[in-house]
Amino acid sequence: MDWWVVPLVFAAVLLGHRLGRVARSQPSVPRPRPTPPSATPAAPPAPAAPSPRERLLRLSAELRDVFAAVAHPNDLATVDGYRACVDALAGPDFTPGDLFGYLVGDSPALSCAAAEALGLRDELRGREAELVKRLDGISVYARHFLLPTIARSSDPATSFAVLLLGDNSWGSAMGMDLLRGYLCLHLDADYAAAPAQRERLAQCAEGHREWMK
């Protein structure tokens, strides 16, 4: 072996030894973990259930065409949407004050439903005479549904008070039939003929008295 080979071999061994020590002294770098598959995104939250008032207004909107088509309040008896309005207003989600507001409101459906529902509210039992003043300013259709509740009052002053409201706002054929039918059944003639009641009738406007004949 040539003399110069030995030093080269020794140098190569020494270099390899030192490189190995350097490599072992370096901190090991952790291998990156594989990224787990993304989880399925959560479903969006379910929309909140509509409030009782929102449901009522939707029913009222659905009844617009119905009210444009009916010819008599009795036609509403079999309309599911109308019955749903009455049931809702008769329940605990609405106060009597709410019903009085709907009674004079701009929605024919809710006005009629409120008039009928007032007769189903337990807190108004025995207070039917107080509803007479509510006849003023509402439609003949709504009066159709409110009069049966007023008719539960056995006080003769109640039906007489209805008579005093008998102005020309009842002037359609339907309104006149409704009012006269109620008075024929419930007006106490002896009570109406008493001097005090005759005086009250005399204070009505002349046109009102003529209409009542």
C-alpha positions as CSV (number, residue, x, y, z in Angstrom):
1,M,0.0,0.0,0.0
2,D,1.3,3.4,-0.9
3,W,2.3,5.5,2.1
4,W,0.0,8.3,1.2
5,V,-3.2,6.2,1.3
6,V,-3.0,5.6,5.1
7,P,-3.3,9.3,6.0
8,L,-6.3,9.7,3.6
9,V,-8.2,6.7,5.1
10,F,-7.5,8.1,8.6
11,A,-8.7,11.5,7.7
12,A,-11.9,10.1,6.1
13,V,-12.6,8.0,9.3
14,L,-12.0,11.0,11.5
15,L,-14.3,13.3,9.4
16,G,-17.0,10.7,9.5
17,H,-16.8,10.3,13.2
18,R,-17.1,14.1,13.7
19,L,-20.0,14.5,11.4
20,G,-21.8,11.7,13.2
21,R,-21.3,13.5,16.5
22,V,-22.6,16.7,15.1
23,A,-25.7,15.0,13.6
24,R,-26.5,13.3,17.0
25,S,-26.1,16.6,18.9
26,Q,-28.7,18.4,16.7
27,P,-32.3,18.4,18.2
28,S,-34.6,16.2,16.3
29,V,-37.3,18.1,14.3
30,P,-40.7,16.5,14.8
31,R,-42.4,15.4,11.7
32,P,-45.6,17.4,11.0
33,R,-48.7,15.4,11.8
34,P,-51.1,14.9,9.1
35,T,-54.0,17.4,9.1
36,P,-57.2,15.6,10.2
37,P,-60.1,16.0,7.8
38,S,-62.2,19.0,8.6
39,A,-65.3,18.3,10.7
40,T,-68.7,18.6,9.1
41,P,-69.8,22.2,9.6
42,A,-72.6,22.7,12.1
43,A,-76.1,23.1,10.7
44,P,-77.4,26.7,10.9
45,P,-79.8,27.2,13.8
46,A,-83.4,26.6,13.1
47,P,-85.4,29.8,12.6
48,A,-87.3,31.0,15.6
49,A,-91.0,30.0,15.8
50,P,-93.3,32.9,14.9
51,S,-94.8,34.7,17.9
52,P,-98.6,34.4,18.5
53,R,-99.1,37.9,17.1
54,E,-97.1,37.1,13.9
55,R,-99.1,33.9,13.4
56,L,-102.3,35.9,13.8
57,L,-101.2,38.6,11.3
58,R,-100.4,35.8,8.8
59,L,-103.8,34.3,9.2
60,S,-105.3,37.8,8.7
61,A,-103.4,38.3,5.5
62,E,-104.5,34.9,4.2
63,L,-108.2,35.9,4.8
64,R,-108.2,39.1,2.7
65,D,-109.5,37.4,-0.4
66,V,-112.0,35.4,1.7
67,F,-113.5,38.6,3.1
68,A,-113.8,40.0,-0.4
69,A,-115.8,37.0,-1.5
70,V,-118.2,36.3,1.4
71,A,-121.7,37.6,1.1
72,H,-122.8,37.2,4.8
73,P,-121.0,36.8,8.1
74,N,-122.5,33.3,8.4
75,D,-120.2,32.3,5.5
76,L,-117.2,32.5,7.8
77,A,-118.4,29.7,10.0
78,T,-116.7,27.0,7.9
79,V,-113.5,29.0,7.0
80,D,-110.6,27.3,8.8
81,G,-108.4,30.4,8.9
82,Y,-111.1,32.5,10.4
83,R,-111.8,29.9,13.1
84,A,-108.1,29.8,13.8
85,C,-108.1,33.6,14.4
86,V,-111.0,33.3,16.8
87,D,-109.3,30.5,18.7
88,A,-106.1,32.4,19.0
89,L,-107.8,35.6,20.3
90,A,-109.8,33.6,22.7
91,G,-106.6,32.1,24.2
92,P,-104.2,33.4,26.8
93,D,-101.7,35.0,24.4
94,F,-104.0,38.0,23.9
95,T,-105.6,40.3,26.5
96,P,-109.1,41.8,26.3
97,G,-107.4,45.0,25.5
98,D,-105.8,43.4,22.5
99,L,-109.2,42.2,21.4
100,F,-110.8,45.7,21.7
101,G,-108.0,47.1,19.6
102,Y,-108.5,44.5,16.9
103,L,-112.3,45.1,17.1
104,V,-111.9,48.7,15.8
105,G,-108.9,48.0,13.6
106,D,-108.5,48.1,9.9
107,S,-108.5,44.3,9.4
108,P,-112.1,43.0,8.7
109,A,-110.9,39.4,9.6
110,L,-109.5,40.4,12.9
111,S,-112.4,42.7,13.8
112,C,-114.9,40.0,13.3
113,A,-112.7,37.4,15.0
114,A,-112.2,39.7,18.0
115,A,-115.9,40.4,18.2
116,E,-116.6,36.6,18.4
117,A,-113.7,35.9,20.7
118,L,-114.9,38.5,23.3
119,G,-117.8,36.2,24.0
120,L,-115.4,33.3,24.8
121,R,-113.3,35.2,27.3
122,D,-114.0,34.1,30.9
123,E,-113.0,37.4,32.3
124,L,-115.8,39.1,30.5
125,R,-118.6,36.8,31.7
126,G,-121.2,38.9,33.5
127,R,-119.9,42.1,31.9
128,E,-121.8,41.8,28.6
129,A,-123.6,45.2,29.1
130,E,-120.2,46.9,28.9
131,L,-119.8,45.7,25.3
132,V,-122.8,47.8,24.0
133,K,-120.6,50.8,23.6
134,R,-118.2,48.7,21.5
135,L,-120.9,48.4,18.8
136,D,-120.3,52.1,17.9
137,G,-117.8,52.5,15.0
138,I,-117.5,48.8,13.9
139,S,-118.8,47.1,10.8
140,V,-122.1,45.3,10.5
141,Y,-120.1,42.1,10.1
142,A,-118.4,42.7,13.4
143,R,-121.7,43.6,15.0
144,H,-123.1,40.3,13.8
145,F,-120.6,38.5,16.0
146,L,-120.7,40.8,19.0
147,L,-124.5,41.0,19.4
148,P,-124.9,37.4,20.5
149,T,-122.5,38.0,23.4
150,I,-124.4,41.2,24.4
151,A,-127.7,39.2,24.2
152,R,-126.5,37.1,27.2
153,S,-127.2,40.0,29.4
154,S,-130.6,39.7,31.1
155,D,-130.6,43.4,32.2
156,P,-133.4,45.2,30.2
157,A,-131.2,48.3,30.2
158,T,-128.7,46.5,27.9
159,S,-131.1,45.9,25.0
160,F,-132.5,49.4,25.4
161,A,-128.9,50.8,25.2
162,V,-128.6,48.9,21.9
163,L,-131.8,50.6,20.7
164,L,-130.3,54.0,21.5
165,L,-127.3,53.1,19.3
166,G,-129.7,52.2,16.4
167,D,-128.7,55.1,14.2
168,N,-128.3,55.0,10.4
169,S,-124.9,53.2,10.7
170,W,-127.1,50.1,10.7
171,G,-128.7,51.4,7.5
172,S,-127.9,48.5,5.1
173,A,-130.5,45.8,4.7
174,M,-128.3,43.4,6.5
175,G,-127.7,45.8,9.4
176,M,-131.4,46.6,9.8
177,D,-132.3,42.9,9.8
178,L,-129.6,42.3,12.4
179,L,-130.6,45.1,14.7
180,R,-134.4,44.5,14.4
181,G,-133.9,40.8,14.9
182,Y,-132.0,41.4,18.1
183,L,-134.5,43.9,19.4
184,C,-137.5,41.7,18.6
185,L,-136.0,39.0,20.8
186,H,-134.5,41.0,23.6
187,L,-136.0,44.4,24.0
188,D,-138.3,44.7,27.0
189,A,-141.3,46.7,25.7
190,D,-142.5,47.6,29.2
191,Y,-139.0,48.9,30.1
192,A,-138.8,50.9,26.9
193,A,-142.3,52.4,27.5
194,A,-141.4,53.7,31.0
195,P,-141.4,57.5,31.2
196,A,-137.7,57.7,31.9
197,Q,-136.8,55.7,28.8
198,R,-139.3,57.6,26.6
199,E,-137.5,60.7,27.7
200,R,-134.2,59.3,26.6
201,L,-135.6,58.4,23.3
202,A,-137.0,61.9,22.9
203,Q,-133.5,63.2,23.3
204,C,-132.3,61.3,20.3
205,A,-131.9,63.3,17.0
206,E,-135.1,63.5,15.0
207,G,-133.6,61.5,12.2
208,H,-132.7,58.8,14.7
209,R,-136.2,58.6,16.0
210,E,-137.6,58.4,12.5
211,W,-135.3,55.6,11.6
212,M,-136.3,53.6,14.8
213,K,-140.0,53.7,13.8
